[in-house]
């Protein structure tokens, strides 16, 4: 019987599902020796089991989970995609819980959500931030600094991107747009 656990990831940390049964796991445990392998195949997995692990949270989210009216002309959006290293799920969970607690206290976080794909080993987040200063506040937290220092231990590869967006772009932002933005972004390999 599989032992499933869901890892909540906020900020520029982690979000995914895990299992201690490697059957069906499409990730490689290590790259072997010699030249570093391409990470492209890691990002070609069909997320048929994609699921939201954390509904939208933040000061810009209504009680029913919808986005409140945005009043500024511009915002900062972010999306992350991590391919979790097999066997690192429990450590990722611990790091994620600490980052989530600090992210929730940042006034400039308007909305954030986390999702994952167990079969692909993907952890994803996206967020809407008041401005650059707000997102930098997350990066400056001790929990994020600790998680970031352990990225190579916890992930095979990551895609992390943030950008300025108009109000209309922020209002339309969702998983489809976040996944598309991640797909066109460069990956960092930790092999």
PyMOL commands that set and color helices and strands:
alter all, ss='L'
color gray80, all
select helices_A, chain A and resi 40-43+89-103+132-139+142-149+151-154+167-172+175-183
alter helices_A, ss='H'
color red, helices_A
select strands_A, chain A and resi 4-7+16-19+51-57+74-84+109-117+122-129+155-166+188-189
alter strands_A, ss='S'
color yellow, strands_A
deselect
rebuild
show_as cartoon
